Structures are given as C-alpha cells and as structure tokens.
Amino acid sequence: MTEQKRSVYAFGGGTADGSADMRDLLGGKGANLAEMARLGIPVPPGFTISTEVCTHYYKHDRAYPQGLESEVASALARVEEITGKKFGDPENPLLVSIRSGGRRSMPGMMETVLNVGLNETSLAGLVARTGNERFAWDAYRRLIMMYADVVMEKGAGITPKGGKGIRRLLDAHLGRAKQKKGYQLDVEMTAEDLKELVADFKRMVHDTLGVPFPDDPMEQLWGGIGAVFASWMGRRAVEYRRIERIPDEEGTAVNVQAMVFGNMGDDSATGVAFTRNPATGENTFYGEYLINAQGEDVVAGIRTPAPLNKASANELSSDLPTLEHLMPELYKELDAHRVRLERHYKDMQDIEFTIEKGTLYILQCRVGKRNGVASVRMAIDMYEEHLIGEKTAVLRVTPSQLVELLLPMLDPKAEQSAEPIASGLPAGPGGAIGRVVFTAEDAVSWAEKGEKVILVREETSPEDVDGMHSAQAILTSKGGMTSHAALVARGWGKCCIVGCSEVEIAEDETSFRTKGGVVVKEGDWISLNGTRGFVYEGKLPLVPAELHKNEHYARLMELVDRFRVLRVRTNADTPKDAAQAIKFGAEGIGLFRTEHMFYGEGGEKPLFILRKMIMAGSEDRRRAALDELAPHVKRDVKATLEVMAGRPVTIRLLDPPLHEFVPHDKDRLAALGAELGVDSSELARRADALRESNPMLGHRGVRLGVTYPEITETQVRAILEAAAELRVEGHEAFPEIMIPVTCTERELAHQRRIFEEIHNEVRGKYELEELPCLFGTMIEIPRAALQAGKIAEVTDFFSFGTNDLTQMTFGFSRDDIGGFLPDYLSQRILTSDPFQTIDQEAVGELIELGVTRGRTARPDLKVGICGEHGGDADSVEFCHRVGMDYVSCSPFRVPIARLAAAHVVLKED
Amino acid sequence: MTEQKRSVYAFGGGTADGSADMRDLLGGKGANLAEMARLGIPVPPGFTISTEVCTHYYKHDRAYPQGLESEVASALARVEEITGKKFGDPENPLLVSIRSGGRRSMPGMMETVLNVGLNETSLAGLVARTGNERFAWDAYRRLIMMYADVVMEKGAGITPKGGKGIRRLLDAHLGRAKQKKGYQLDVEMTAEDLKELVADFKRMVHDTLGVPFPDDPMEQLWGGIGAVFASWMGRRAVEYRRIERIPDEEGTAVNVQAMVFGNMGDDSATGVAFTRNPATGENTFYGEYLINAQGEDVVAGIRTPAPLNKASANELSSDLPTLEHLMPELYKELDAHRVRLERHYKDMQDIEFTIEKGTLYILQCRVGKRNGVASVRMAIDMYEEHLIGEKTAVLRVTPSQLVELLLPMLDPKAEQSAEPIASGLPAGPGGAIGRVVFTAEDAVSWAEKGEKVILVREETSPEDVDGMHSAQAILTSKGGMTSHAALVARGWGKCCIVGCSEVEIAEDETSFRTKGGVVVKEGDWISLNGTRGFVYEGKLPLVPAELHKNEHYARLMELVDRFRVLRVRTNADTPKDAAQAIKFGAEGIGLFRTEHMFYGEGGEKPLFILRKMIMAGSEDRRRAALDELAPHVKRDVKATLEVMAGRPVTIRLLDPPLHEFVPHDKDRLAALGAELGVDSSELARRADALRESNPMLGHRGVRLGVTYPEITETQVRAILEAAAELRVEGHEAFPEIMIPVTCTERELAHQRRIFEEIHNEVRGKYELEELPCLFGTMIEIPRAALQAGKIAEVTDFFSFGTNDLTQMTFGFSRDDIGGFLPDYLSQRILTSDPFQTIDQEAVGELIELGVTRGRTARPDLKVGICGEHGGDADSVEFCHRVGMDYVSCSPFRVPIARLAAAHVVLKED
C-alpha cells in the first residue's frame, strides 16, 4: 500500500487518513468529514475515494485504477469494525450512503445513493436490530427507487423502454398503491403494503431496464460508486460548471459512509443549520429540522421544516416547536459543535445533522453560502471579533456578493401605496420585476429574446438551473429557506421568494391564483421584494439600493481602500451621475461623453444645432452652427467639472459617426431643412452621403476632427473655457481632453496642434498663468495598441476603450453577435462573453503591449481603462496586473472595482 | 577648409571634387556633372552646393551654414579661371545658371535661373565679346523675367499686388510690345525693342513687387541659390514627392554652372538625347534638337524639335533636317560621348547638350526614364551584350514598369473597324478610355468622384502633375517625345499621346475640334491607343496586353524565376481565370471563393438554391436546400481543380454574411416565398433578422459554419468528392480547405472535426487509400494573428487575409473610407493607402507575430497571403522577409509578384 498511490482515505472513530487541507484530493465533503473526525465531532464512519480516481476513470474509458477494489474492501472493513455492523449481514447489517463531493460545492448537481447494502437477507437483520419492520421495508423501497434511477438507468446510460424514466414509473405506481388503499401520505403505508410494493418495484425494474435489481451488496456498492463518477459528466453538472466556470478536469470524489437514520421515529430527526444567519449575517445559530425524516426531505422542501430555535423561526414556521424546546440536550450539543466548527474553520459553516434514536450525528459541514449583505456583515463581524484579520475580511467578500448590495430594490414609496398579492420567505434580497413564466425552458427562451422573466414554480430542482439563471428572480410556492431554490438563489445573489404558499399554480402551468383570488397569467408582469418576501402585481419602479444605510458596507470599504493601489473613476456624463459616483467612492471621471448632452432631458435644442452643423454643407455654415453649439457644450462641461471639484475629468470628443444624429422622422427633417434653407431632396442627399456600410469602422472619432478641424476647435475651446471660468471663480477644475478612435500618432499630432493653439488662446483670454489640462487618447483600435510607443510621444495619457478594442480584435460587431454568441458560449468555443470580461489572451496581449510600449516611450504616461470592463472584477484584476493607474466604470460598479482592486493586491501577497 | 565640413564641390576643366557615387550629397545632377568632368566629357565648369546645406537651411529657419559664402566665392573664382571670364565683368563677363538637383530626378518640380550675372555693365562686355547686341539684350530680358518670377516673387513668398503673378504680367507686356510692332515671333524683336522692353520690365518689377530688380551680380547669385532651396518645399515639389513617396528630408543640391548658349545663331543648337530609344528600348541613338534655341525651348514643346538622326524621326519631324546631316562632325562627337557614357554608367542615359557657335557641351546626363516595354528590352539586350549581369538585368526592371506591359490595350478587333479622329506621337503605350477634361483641377475632382478621365491640353506644365496623375491618359496637341507630358507619362507608365496637332482646343476650354471637323466636348468619352498614337471617339473595349508576344518579357521572367524563393499563386474562382493565371506563371490558387459561383453567368440557379437555404427557417429545410446545392458546388470546384492539374488550390468556405445573398426585388422574393411556401411578411421577417449593423464584423465565415455545421459539411463533402472523382478518373487534384474569419483555435477544432469525419466518409465512398487535402485558415482577424500559436496546432496552413486584417487593425471599413482617406493622404497622416500597400508598422507586426508564433508551434506550417496586397511589390517584398511560402494575387499581378519576389532576394545579397 505504501508503494502504490493511495486512492481511498478512511475517517471516523475519532481519527482520519485525510484532513481539511486535502480538498483537492478528497473533495470538500470528504476533506471536511476527515477534519471533523479528527476534531472528535461525531461523524458516522466511512471513507473517501479520491478525485484522482475520477480523473483516472475518465482518462481510461471509465476503468478504475488497479488496487482500488482491495483498498475499498479494507476501508469498508474498518467501518464495520467501528460500527460493529457488517455489510450485507443477516443479523446486524451495515448500510452505507454513497455521495459525490467535488472540490467546490455543486449542490444537487451530482448523484447520491442511500441505504446501500440492503437485500432480502440483510433486511431481516435490520428488522431484528431496529424492531421496526415498516422502517426496514421502507428503507429497502427507497433503495430500489433511488438505485434503479441513479445507477441502473442514468449511471448506465440506459434509455428506458417507452421513453419514461424508471423514477417516474415507480413514483406513479407508489401513488396508485396509496390511492388503492385510500392513503394520503407515505407514512400511512404498512410493512405489508411496502413488501408488496418492493416486489412490484423489482418486477418493474427488471421489465423496464432489462436487468434485475442487484441483491448483492458489493454489486450495489460498486454500482453506486460508478454512478457518482458518471454523474460528474451528467448534463446538469456540466451546465452548472459552465455557469460557475469550474473546469471539467477537477473531478469528484466519492464518499461512502455508514447510514444513520433520522426517520426511525419521533426520537429521530434530521436538519440543516448555519453557524450564523446566511440571509442577514447576524451571529445567531440558524437552522431548520424535521422530526422523523431523512435529510433529503429537508432540502427537497416537501414538508415545511421547523425552526432550530426562536431566531430561526419565520412566518411559516413560527408555530412549529423548536429543536431547542423539544430536545434541549441535543440542541446544546449541536450548538457546542457549531461553536467548535466556526472557531476551527474561522468561517460560517453549513452543517447537516441527523438524530438517530436520540444520538446526534454530524453528516457534513462546509463553508455556508450566504448572500451579499450577510457576507459583508460576517466579514466585518468576524474581523471585529478577532476571528479573522483585515486582509481575510476583505477577501471574504467576493465582488459578486458586493454586486448584491448594489442590486436595485423596489421603490419604497411605490411599495407603500401598493398591496402585496402574496407573501413568502425572503430567500434572496433585492427587488425584481419580470413577466411570469412557469417552466425553466420558457425562462431560457424568453430571456434569449430579451424578455425579463420571473420563474414561478412549486419548487425547483437541479433540472431548472438554466432557467433560474436566466430569470430575474425566482418565486416558489413550496420549500423553506434551505430548499433548492433558496440555496441556488443565495449563491447567485438573485432575488428569490420561497415557500409562498399563498400562491397556487394552475395544473396546466399557464397561470397562478393567490389566496386573495388574484389570477396572474403567463406573460403578466409581477414585482418581487426579495428582502421582505412580498409579491406585487404589475411593474413597480426599481430604485438603487440604499447602500449608505449599511454600516458594515462602509466599514468594509474602509478596509478595502487600505489595500488597493488602482484608482477607481467613473463613467459619467451628467452632474447627477457624477455626484452619485462620488458617493460610491469615485476618484474622478474616466469617461465623459460629449455626445450625451444631445440626448435626453434638455438635449433637444443642442441636438437641433448639432444637426444643423452636420447637414451644413459648407465650412462656413458648419462653423456658424458650431459657434451656436459652443455655449451649450461649455455649460454642460462646466457643471460636471464643478461637481467633481478638482478631481480629474476625462472628456472624450465627439465619437459616433455623424449619421447617428441625423433625424429620421419627417417633421424634424422639415424643420431642419427650413432652418438651413435647403429642400428635402437635398437634405435627403446629404443624409444619404453620411450613411455607411459599417459605421463602427467609419467616419467617426478623430477622423471627424481631422476632416473638420473646426469640430475639434469648438469642443476644445468650450472645455478649456469651462475650466478657465471655474478657476477664475475660485474653483478647482482638472479636465483631460481625450481623442477617440485613434489609429496613428499623426492623427494626434494634428489634433494636438489645435489643442495647443486653443489652450494658448483661452489662457490669454482669461489671463491665466496656468490652465491645467491633459491631452490624451483612447486606445481602442488594435493599431493604436501596437503603435503605443509612437502615440505616447504626443499624448499625456491613454485610456483603453476595451469595448471597441474587443470588437476589432475579435472582428465581432457587438450589435450583431446575437446570431452566434449563444452557440459559441454553449459549445465552449468561448468560455465567456468577451464584452463582459476582458479576453486576456488576445485583447489582453494588445493592452499589455500598449501599456509597456507607451510607458517605455513616456514613463510618466497615465494609463486607464474606460468602458464596461472597468466594472468587471476579473478585468479590474487584469488592469492592476498590467500596471494601469486607474479603471473607470459606471457609478454603480465603482465599489465592485474598488473591492476587486484590493483583492488583486491581497492575492499577490 | 580641411577642418570644417565642406559644402561646395567644384567640377570642370577635366577634373572634379565629386564623383558619381556622391549622389546623396551632390544630388543626381551634381554627381553626374562631376563624374563627366572626370571622364573628360566637355561640361561647362561650375560647382555644386551640397544637399546638407539644404537640410541645414530648413533646420535653421532658412539660414546657411557658416563659411558657405567664402566656399562659393573660391569655387566661383575657379570657374572664372577655367573659362577666362569674370563674374560681372564689363569686358568678358561670366554668366551662370543656377539649377536644383535632388538625389532623385523630379523633372520640372523645382526652380532654375539662367543668365545670372548680367547687368547694364556686364551686358556691355557680352555685347563686345559676342558682337551680338540683340542676343545680349535678349539674355538680359530673359534673366529679368525668370528672376522676377522665381526669386523675387516665389522664392521670397511675395504675393504680387493685384493678385496676378509677375510672370504673367511680363508675358502680357511682351505680347503687347510685339503686337504694337506687328511682330509674330520673339526673334523678330530688335535690340532696340529689347532695350525698351528691359526698361519697362524693370519698372514693372519694382512697381509690382515693391523692390527693384537687383543689378549686383553677387546679389543675383545668392538670390538664385535661395530660390532653388525654397522651391524644395514648393507646393508642386511637395505634391510630386507625395506621389513618388520621396521623403521631404532628402533635400536638394544647387548647381551653379557657366552658361553656354544654344541660341547664338545658326551654328548654335540645343537638344536632348537618349543613348537608346526610351519608348521601344531599341539600341539606337535617339534624340531631338533645335537650332538657335535655349534648352528650355526643347522641353517646353513650343517649337517642334528636329530629329537627331533618321532613327529619331517621327511623323511630325520626318521633314526636318537631322543633326547628323546638318553637323556631321558634331553629331559624331556627340555619338562618341553617348557610347562612352553608356559604357561607363552601364545604363541608358538621358543627355542634355548645347552647341555654342560650333562647340559641343554636355550639360547633364542621368539615367534615362523609359517605359515598361523599353525597360524590359534594354535589360535583356544589355544582359545579352554582357554590359550587365543577370542580377542587374532583373533589378533593372521595376515592378511598376512590368505593370505597363500588363496594361490593357484597345481591342485590336474594335480598332480595325473604328476610324481614328486624330493621331499624334505615341508617348506612353497601352490603351485608355475616359471622359475628356481640359484642366488638371477637373481631372482631380472628376477622378475623386470615381470618373475615368482623359486630360486634354495644348501642353502640360509642372502645375498639372496632380491632374495628370488622376487621369487615365494624357493627350496634348503640342510638344514632342521629350516634352513635359511625354516625360512624366513615361515615368508613370501612363498612356499618353503628345504633339497631336490635328486637335484644336477651343478657347473656352470646353471642347476640341479635329482637323476632320469632329467636335468633342468636355465629358465626352474618347479612347486612346498610346502605342500607336491614335485617338478615337467614344468607348472602345479594352483587352489585356498580349504579353506572350513579347520575347524580351519571356526571357526576363526566366531570369526572374532563377532568383525568387517565394512562390506565386493566384486568386481565381473560375477555370477561365485559372487558365489565364497559369499562363502568367501562377503556381497554384491561393484563393478560390466558393461564393463566386452564385454570381455572374450560370449563377442564377445555384443562387436561388442558396437563398432557399438561407431563408429555410429550420435545419431540415436548410439541409434539403444544401443537398440540392451540393452538386453545383462539386461541379464548380471540380472544373477548376482539373484546370490546375495537381497544383494546390485553396478553397475558402462561404465567407459573406448571409444577408448579402437575400434578394431585394419583389419578383425574386415572391418566387422564393412560393418555393418555400412562406408568405411575404414571414419572408421579410426572416430577411430582416439577417440584417446587421456592421455586417463586416457580423455573422459570417466560420461563424456560419459553427452555428450551421451543415453548411460546412456540405461544402467540405462537395470539395472532397470533386477531388476524389478526379483521382478516380486518373487526374491529380490537390485541394486545400480554408476556413475564413477565424478568431480562436476552438472554431477550427470544431470545423476540423467535421472535415475529418467527411474526409473519412468520402475516402470510403470512393475506395481511396489517399485523398490529399490540407485544412487551414485565413488569418484576417487581429485575434487570430495574436493566437497563431494555438491556431497552428489545429491547422496545416495559414493564409493572411490582409484586406480584412487591415480593416480591423485600423478600424477602417473599406467601404466607408471615402469620407476621410483623401484628407489623411493629402495631410500625410497616412503615407499610403493601407489597402494598396501593407502597413508594415502595425498590420505588418501582426503578420510577423502570426508567422513566428504559427511556425514555432508547427514548423512545417505553410504560410501565404491572399488579397490584393499579394500583387503589390512592396507588400510582396514584405511577405518574403517575414518568411511566407507564397503570395496569391489576381492573375494579372502574377508576373509583378514574381518580379518583386526576385528583387527582394537580390536586394538581400
């Protein structure tokens, strides 16, 4: 054994072969079971087959490594020794569970088989030892149902005759059997009923799948192990990993563990607990349990679970007896384990436990999922409790959890005057609006068409993961705070209400009716308040989250700013956005788009003048229109510069192709024609001359500034005069003029001459010694990145425009990717949308080249990024690594960029 | 002097400071004058002020280096010594010419001043020595006219009062003076008339320019030198350099040389000669001369010059006496210099000579411009005469000269049945058609609008260079084979007819009338045969040149192929083009575009099926249409593979966005709808769904192959079956399948799986052991170039698609550059159109990276280029240097690519 590489690691009886730091080899579950065993926590004994076996299995056409069989045999013998039971024994039989366990949690994505080891022989022993014939036959019945489905059908890749899955056939038969006897619940079935059922099941399994149910315990064991490995490549698991970006190569471990039963009577129970409240972050023990039940019953959300203690009670469960009340000693023991585990792991733990006839077992512990609010609170609380250091506190909150705090919520004012049509458990905070769909498939296909949808289901299952991901929010009528829907939504930070029993979904799944009689049909709009659990009819307005009220957030961001090096600016075009961004911690504006002033409120007048300029037809007329436009530009720029109070403001000169501004409706065209004294056919001719085949690569940006230098002149003058006026009035102002769409340094030399001329002119006019203003360029064209050395010689700063750079580096028009990007992602030709996260391979190489060459030519070159990537955590980390000075993103992404900028520094340590 | 850097180089009297290899320092003219002086050729003595002085002049705000004045003084003294004359002397005055002379010839682009040193005092001496008062006063009159224009007005940058140039004022006054006396010609003016004229001129110069005409000879000398340096940055010179891509930094030298006079009577003459015929390449002495004239009279084309000898006579000049006949001794002497110079320089020389009172002087010699046909012939003849080696012969012909041989000509059949409306001198070979314009400005502006124009003028001047460049061809009614128009057209290989005296241009320059009475108005089409000198009304068809009849070409290409390493393929989509290309020496097809079959002859049926496929709406229907399409594709591919007879044929799979194929007219749409059983609104909806904002970056190329794998399958199957059938029939076939628009290796892995599957299937079907076919990709997206290492792992070859690569690297949509590219070129923001010549800075860097990374991953990777750059000489050289295996270009560019590929090897030596 010592010579050969070990494949099996035992745990239990106060000792273990593995430990918590062997997660890669044993998976999360296996490593934690080993760790708990070493800590003396009462875990049922068992053993873990390592992830390396999974890798071997897939590399060698689903064959096991040599020696595995004997390793498993010895490990099993050790479990028999600790428990005093024997596998397949007719007197005191050992039953085992077989569970998956990857490096990272993939809840419900892989398979589990329970009660393995039961057959007609060992069943007699189980009856004898438990004195509970009904329990034993029920266990056998459960084994057959689960095994036939998981191992015999899915694991073997068998397509059942008739097309229906064996699980559904058996379920239907169980239903009919209960009906025949007039039973409502499974528990009403007697031992005799179950014996009959088992016989039927075995026959049906043989008929449907073509092979008999195996009665040999060892065959059951190996079948189960194989099924777990096979489930790693099951459709659901592969999909989940795609969403979560987990590589296929990691593989899963398999955990084989002695069974304990929470369903052996009223002195038995099973439950799930969190060492702190995963929804709020409060430091209170939180959990749910069911008396006389198996663990799967809690997670499946079929029965409403009872609260562990008062603090865990909610609207649905507040009448149910707490475990603290019902079994005070066991509760105390559980609470002691809770404290022990959290101190040991220094993080909130999610614990599964079972009480078998008055004895407490811990079946699993792992880092508990939490929503963003809870994550921030726990990080700060644990830091203040000295459980973790400040670096750990900062690293504990992921950027995507922080996103949740910034998620929009329903407008409280609108909510006050609206009446909820139903309420349920607040499983995922924030607000959401969307159109109701009832199936995961619809959620996916509607969302692909650009619809915002809310997925409404009785309960969700792992099959629904794709649809849940596509939906704005999830609403279930059943299940508790630890149900599948709640768990998944919590992981994603998605708005979610569960256990909303006031909602009744129609059989045909095209509408639901509330207790109050409101009928909501497929496609109708509803609004959810996931923080409070309220459902409203129609579309309520969404407003930004009230971050400033969250003091834990404020303390976290204080810590964050201690570590980050990268500066964070915002993209803002209005004084309002600028002010908002400052609240979020923006240190400047990285992108102020001059063209913004032509849209929205107050934009009609300047837009009209701009259109006159565009359609002018001669330089004189163009200059006249520009002169008219100048005061508008100056006013606009000045207002934002003033709000930014001396922080740098990068102002990009006119960027889009002129044709974008040409009016399409007849009235506007007529008004324009009248103003210009030009008839409609001439106007149409001019508009037509501006139309382009590929406007993204057309006559825009600096190309306009070169062909119409007067456009650059006017803008530069307006910006510099705005800054000069502020300085004269005693304010600070620090504009940075940015030229877009550059491809050669000569364009910049041309524009810089204009800039310097106007700069002199304005300084003279306002009698200013100094009028600070940088002159720089976007780097958004591949050629500009490659020629950065030359470009740096005529510029003070670079701002990487990664949207356009991605478009041109990939040859993807962002407006036109709908036809192929979904296929590219689903077939993994691309691992992520390059417009969301910077493609570090190629676009990243151009950026690195650009930064390096630019800095070589001009060591003090200021370098930043604007565009949506500036608010994407991975991209922010990339920007830090290539040595940028700042990132710029939309106001709401500023905190995320700050956090990501701190993370990358801490990860470098 | 020895310590300080020398600025002035003397020549004459059988010796010289400089020599022919000092062209960079002395300019072409200066270096050759020095060389000739050393050879004992009778050049009038003089000195050259070096190009370094020009550089200094522009670097130091138009100031001269220290010491220049004294260097000039000593050099002038030496000239006085050799000639025995004195500058400004009242008895035997020395007169000098001041001429520009850059490293490369820029004919007529810079300024010249003659007769410098004349004033009232020295004039008396000139009269005394020559005994010719009229000649002396005429020389003085010429000096004033030229000096006032070149030095006092242009050189000083003075804007004359009233806006008219001084030259025009003086010309007009001269005209009036002649009229008053009833004279027709200048020569009729008497000494007295000229004295009066000189007095008037001096007054007019003073009045108009505000300063008196300088009578101090040294002031005249320095004024002339300054004007020549100033003319280097004159508008005409700058424009010419832009077209010829000569850097501004080279500068010009200034040559000051003792005047000799061809206009001192009937024993004086001036002329231009070529050591071989520059229009045909024949090894016969060729030239023209004028008795009693100055050199400028020959070039200006005002009088029809006489032929040097019988071989130089043409239709206009055959009645005039030859120099050989008139002055046999001098002709013999000239012919001896001709032989001496050609043997010495080992290339055809262009010689200017003057005979002053029976004494022959050589004023200049330089490598003579020649057209393409002559260039090829001279190279081969000189090689066969053992004057030059084979490498020199190959290098002697430039790619653009070879272009001329490939220029289209008027269809001989059409010409037979057409009647010329006029005939003139065949100054530039080839055929051309275009609309008549009468000014250079119109030629430029019409051409910018996409019109083909022919510039018709009495004679051309350096002011017309831009317009001549824009025109398809040039037609002049005056001037000979050495006139400005002939010289310029010859340099550019442009179709040109000069001296077409049968054409009379109307005064208002809106029409011309032929001797036969045909009136051709502005905008009318005419056709020129520049090889024969015929003008036709209307548009005659153009046909390709009959290259195969040119045996010198064939012998040249034999030499060429000895040196080149790069292989040359062609872009061809039809068997006809393929056959044509083989004749031009193509070694394979580098780009066969499958979509070509849907256009043009016989394309209607497959296009209809393609449209059915595009609008199918479901995979089943799409597959059905593809099955219908397959035989058409197979037939098309097979025919071309057969013609290529085993040479490699790269077949690109469907490239354009599908929307490009959607019909626009109602009838076609209706037919399509009927076939598909779909109503027009549904059809419109589907067509609309295919429309894209930026189709160039849209759903095209491999993106179609990924989303609709059946499209790839069908094409691959058709290609492989075509090859298999040929093999079965006993032919060779070597297809290479090429995937377009790739941006990641995963796209290729996806397509390669399909390729391999179909390859196996087709091999099986045709029972073939071997079915050679490579699988490769276009590298036309920046990301693909950067990721070439990974891409090479799944491909056998790369073909750089530099058209698209340029579009994306620059962010230029080729269809939309009209709005700014002209400004970019004229303002020198770009030095050349990147779609004509590869941008070696950035696009070139991506290509180099792509080749290096690709070859690192797969050393045997085949690398080529397709797209129009493959036929551009500079780009071909670049492709060789980065290590490509082949270039591919249109059939007519194949010989050019072959030549360029040989040149780059020879230049590397």
Interface residues (C-beta under 8 A of the other chain):
Chain A: E692 S693 N694 P695 M696 L697 G698 H699 R703 V706 T707 V741 C743 T744 R746 E747 H750 E780 I781 P782 R783 L786 Q787 D804 Q807 M808 T809 F810 G811 F812 S813 D815 D816 G819 F820 D823 Y824 Q827 R828 I829 L830 D839 E841 A842 V843 E845 L846
Chain B: E692 S693 N694 P695 M696 L697 G698 H699 R703 V706 T707 V741 C743 T744 R746 E747 H750 E780 I781 P782 R783 L786 Q787 D804 Q807 M808 T809 F810 G811 F812 S813 D815 D816 G819 F820 D823 Y824 Q827 R828 I829 L830 D839 E841 A842 V843 E845 L846
